[in-house]
């Protein structure tokens, strides 16, 4: 008897080398739509259509739209607390902790534009979505202040910043950092982000924090500008 030829394989298609995972593509589409239209105004069918999937295919990866939002918030948390070099070196290369925390921000955001879309989602949704409001308060305010207070406390012990209340300093510093991001990438970003203007704002803030809190002031503005230039 002749052997039967194998029939067509059923199930999901084979992965294409270099192609993003379906779950990631769903998240990408959801971020784009939530940032543009809002969470409540974006049904799952629109997310599915943006990826070229059926609604059922989306539900195989996420049990619902709330789960998609939860995954986006988890990614935002991961981005916020990705350690910067200064957090291990604490200015050992001659840079202040303030420069180490602020100067890299534009390059980090420009290298990962999805961060701006997630910021937009947070700022829009926190006013009427309790889950987002709790997340923003817990991760971007309370935990961020705790994290910076610990970092500044170690700097005080090392003598790299003057003696002060590290928690109060953390609260002021974090408030500035949040306002800078909102102004540069959300408020003014509608007309297109000006990277150099964003960097100028950071240079001015670095100079301010260094003059107020570093034990030894930099020799002059030229030296500070040289160290904080991209």
Secondary structure, 3 states (H helix, E strand, C coil): CCCCCCCCCCCCCCCCCCCCCHHHHHHHHHHHHHHHHCCCCCCHHHHHHHHCCCHHHHHHHCCCHHHHHHHHHHHHHHHHCCCCCHHHHCCCCCCCHHHHHHCCHHHHHHHCCHHHHHHHHHHHHCCCCHHHHHHHHHHHHHHHHHHHHHHHHHHHHHCCCCCCCHHHHHHHHHHHHHHHHHHHHHHCHHHCCCHHHHHHHHHHHHHHHHHHHCCCCCCCHHHHHHHHCC
